[in-house]
Amino acid sequence: MEENREKSTANKVVVVTGGSRGIGAQIVKTLANENYKVILNYNNSKEQAEKIQQELLEQGKVLVFCLRTLQTKKISCLTNAEK
């Protein structure tokens, strides 16, 4: 059952707004640990976002992007590329 879940989430892309602190940061970590590709969106907490990104990359998690809120067009492009 666990193997099927990993396969079903492997190609899913998730955008987490407010993902650099608090509940958002925990959601990013949880989804990355479940093999989702995560786009971490932040507003002013660049250092915290990059810290989470680095932590997850060191754990071997795939495709964790950090994007500032003002870059919403890039989020659209990244998510459309996965279809």
Number of C-alpha atoms within 10 A of each C-alpha: 5 8 7 9 11 14 12 12 15 15 13 14 21 16 20 18 18 21 26 27 15 9 11 17 19 14 19 29 22 12 17 25 16 15 21 24 22 24 23 28 26 23 15 12 14 15 10 15 24 17 12 22 23 14 13 18 14 9 11 11 20 15 16 23 16 20 21 18 16 11 12 12 9 13 19 11 10 15 14 10 8 9 8
